[in-house]
Amino acid sequence: MSEGEPQDSSKFNIFNVDGITVYFNRNIVFNKEIVTLDIRRYLFTHEIFVEGVDIAY
């Protein structure tokens, strides 16, 4: 996971959720129907967490 727009966005599914653009690699297959993304702030840092996902390789 990284912050920012990918160099080649054609390789990603793009979702806009509450004003935040999220790019998921098209090759990733999710085993769950609901994915929760959470931005957590602590002092001066921001972390993105992905919950409820089992990624099938």
MOLIN-V665548 format. One record per pair of residues at least 12 apart in sequence whose ideal C-beta (glycine too) atoms are under 7 Angstrom apart, sorted by sequence separation. I is the first residue (numbers start at 1). J is the second residue. If there is no record, write none. Layout:
((I	J) (I	J))
//
This chain:
((12	24) (12	25) (13	26) (37	50) (38	51) (9	23) (11	25) (12	26) (11	26) (22	37) (35	50) (36	51) (36	52) (6	23) (35	52) (34	52) (35	53) (17	37) (32	52) (32	53) (32	54) (30	53) (31	54) (30	55) (31	56) (28	55) (29	56) (1	48))
//
